[in-house]
Amino acid sequence: MIASFEKKLEKLRPMFQKIASNTYLSAVRDGFIAAMPIILFSSVFLMIAYVPNAWGFYWPTKITNYLLIAYNYSMGLLALFVAGTTAKNLTDSKNLDLPKTNQINPVSVIIAAEISFIILAAIPLKTGSDLTYMGTQGLIAAYIVGLVIPNIYYVCIKNNVTIKLPPQVPQNISQTFKDLIPLACSVTFFWILTIFFKVLTGTNLPHFIINVLSPLFKASDSYIGLSIIAAAMAFFWFCGVQGPSIVQPAVVPVMIANTAANLQLYQKGLQASHVLGMNTMDYVMNFGGTGSTLVLAYLMLSHIARSKQLKAVGKAAFIPGTFSVNEPVLFGTPIIMNPIFFIPFLLTPVVNVCLFKFFVTTLGMNSVMYTMPWTLPAPIGIIISTSFAPLSFVYVGLVLILDCLIYIPFLKAYDNTLYLEEIANEKKLVKEGNESQIISENNASLEETSSAVNLNNSKLKKQTNVLVLCAGGGTSGILAKALNKLAKDKNLPLAATARAYGQDMDLIKDMNLVILAPQMDSMKDNLKKITDKYDVKMVTTTGKQYIDLTQNGEMALKFVEENI
């Protein structure tokens, strides 16, 4: 039965990987990732302005207005920036299909996208412009602009529909004229579209989209909608495909709009009542990572786990897991494709978010109104993002208890299996004598000696730059740090850096080796196109191998040497 279950999931995996690696979905996801600093930056000013309200302190109106200037001209223009970042990321993908001598100019695409979006979203007034839809409410329209314009450029550049100047003209001037026709076509297209919508509907496209999708926005805040979102992320991850990379692009506009609406309600003295905010996904559904695995590493450290394997996983995973980096648990246990954990892995995030909705809808607790970094420990993040709502402390305590109760029976069943296997193996060793153990110890000693020799006689004779890519920059940061520490200790010409996939991908051209984490395996074909373009070596990793590399600097260095 278990084998049949695994086979069925394995058949679905290629389809999920294809969805995750879709060029347009990737552009939307990566465009949003690029804009995350704007969201986090603006949230700092919001917290300074409004968090003191929880303790009865209110800034003078003049001070509050000064603090909100940074928010209004960063988060208030978020959709404008996302139009540019989305267009830029799709342009990078389109350029992979064009000759190196005839590429789309990303800067021109960004300019065209932002001009087009301003035309599309700004509402002219007698005394200026209404910028309502330049912010969170215009995100879906921003994605449309960001996905359409690179295609217009691609058609023009590929078919040489450009103004060509003699070769004697300097390159920078020639490029300006080359960009003129695709830019004009892009802006004209959205100018006509804006007029069309105004005549047909009496409003602009962003407002029209919000009205059409408002039932979907409301449905996503229901028990069923929240459960589907939470379970879908866990299900995709269970199949080995990074769940948030598929689900998040579809719901980000809703989450951001709801977070902004919650703050507005809170400012008016009303309840922040929209359940699905940005940090609802980060802290509530993914309480310690997808599958709400925060408690799992700590349970493995307790007396509940008797097997050496799970205790070792617990030691390696509890610190990263506290900061929502749960790959050590997912790959070390393993949970992915492990039928024993299928039910709790999907059920726990659903229970967490439904309980959160109960606290918000029934008990009147404020929902999330600030956007904090996803790496903040979830219990702390929930409390802060709800502006220290008193009931949030109760909610966090209940979630910790419920998550333990859900995971414990399945953990004990799996641990018992591993423990009995370990006992059987130990008895087998005793029966066969200590010869095997002695040989194993000798081999381990030889491996350590060999490793030391390799470190003293490293193959890295010239400067080597390594980029590690994972989903959120968490485990890749651990691996890069391990490599950098060893390089410093051994005085090796090695420098490693880490990024979330889709973030600062231009770095690749300066690298010698790119290591792709297993959670982003669905992106390996897309990444290969980029690394081949810059003649950079790209290697993938398996789950256990990757976690071992993050824990062992010497092994990581050996891996780099073997693959450089």
C-alpha positions, 0 to 999 in steps of 0.5 A: 500500500505504501509503495503504491502511494509513493508511486502515485505521488512520484507520477505527479511530481514531474507535473508539479515541477513543470508548474513550478519552473514555468517561466511566467510563474517564476517571473511573478515570484522572482519579481515579488522577491525583488520587491520584498525589501520595500515591504520590510523597509516600509513596515519598520515605519509603520511599527514605529508609528502604530505599535506603541498604540498597543500600550496606550501611547499615541504619537502626535499627528504631525509625528505620525504623518512624518513617519508615514511619508516613507511608507506612502512612497515605498509601500504606497507605490509597490505595484509600480516597482513590481511591474518593473521587477517582474518585467526585468525577470521575464526579460532575463528568461527571454534573453536566454533564447536570443543571440548574445549579440542581439539581447533585450535591454532590461533597463529599457524594459523596466522603464517601459513597464513603469511608464505603462503601469502609471498610465494604466493605474494613475487616475487623473484629478483636477489637482493631481492624480489618485495613486490608490492603485499604484500600491497594493491594490494594483499588484495584479495589474502590475503583473500583467504589465510585467509579463506583457511588455517583455513579450512585445520587446522579444517580438521586436528584437527577435524580428529586428523591428528596430531603428538601426544606425550605422556601425560608426555610431557609438553603442550607447546611442545606437542602443537608445534608438534600438529601444525606441520602437519596442518602448513605443509599442509597449507604452502605446499598447497600454495607453490604448488599453487604458482608454478602452477600459475607461470608455467600456467600464468607466474605470481603469484596469486595476479597479476593474480587476479588484471588482471582478476578483473580490469574491475570490478575495473573500473566499480566500479568507474562508475556512475552506479557502485558507485550508486549501492554501495551507494544504496545497503548500504542504502537499507540493512540498511533500511531493518534493516540489517547493510548495510556496513557489507554486502557491505564493504567486497566486495569493500574494496580491490578496495577502498584501492587500489584506495586510494593508486593509488590516492596518487601515482598520486598526488605524480607525480603531476597528478590528483588523479582520482580514485573516489572510495577510502576508505573515499569515502564510509565513508564521501561521500556516508555515509555523517553523516552515512548510508543514508547521514543523517548528515543534518537530525538531524539539520533539526529536531532542526529547525522550519521545525519540529513541533512535539515534537517527532522529536525535541527530536530526533534532540536534542539527535542525532545531536552531535552523527550524526556530528561524523557519529554515526547516530543510534539515527536518524535511530532508534529514528525517526525511518527511518528503515522500515519507508516507508516515508523515503525510497526514500530520504534514498536511493537517498541522498547517490547516489546523493552525490557520483554521484556529487563527481564523477562529481567534480573529473571526469569533474571538475578535483578535486582530489579524496581521497588519505588519509584514515582518521577515519570514525568518523571524521565529513564528511565535514572536512573529505572530505576536508582533505582526498582530501588534501585540494583540493579547489573544495572540499570546494565547493563540501561540501557546495553543498552537504549540500544544496542538502541533505537538499532539498532532505530530507525536503519534506519527513521530513515535511510530516512525521512531519506533521503526528506526529504533528497532532497526538500529537495535537489530543492526547492533545485535548483528554487529555483536553476533558477527564480532567486532571485526566489522566495527574495527574495519569501519573505524579504520576506514573512518580514520583513513577518511579523516586523514585523507580529508586533512590531506586534501585540505592541505593540498587543496585543488583550489589554486586560484580564486574560486567563487561559489553561489549557493541557491535555495528557496529562501536563502536560509540553508544556502546561507548556512552552506556558504557560511561553512565554506567561507569559514573553512576557506578563512581557517585554511587560507584558501582562495574561496569565496561563497555567497548565498541567495534565494532563487530568483534574487540577484541572479546577475551574480551568476556571471561572476561565479565559478560554481553554482550549487542548487539546493534540492528544494529548487530541483524543479528549477534546474533546467531554467538555471542550466540555461543561465549558467550555460550562458555565462559558462559557469558550472552548475551542480544539483544536490540530493536532500541528505547530501545537501544537509550533510554539506551544510553541517560539514565544512570539510565535506562541502569543500571536497564537494566544491573541489570535485565539481569545480 
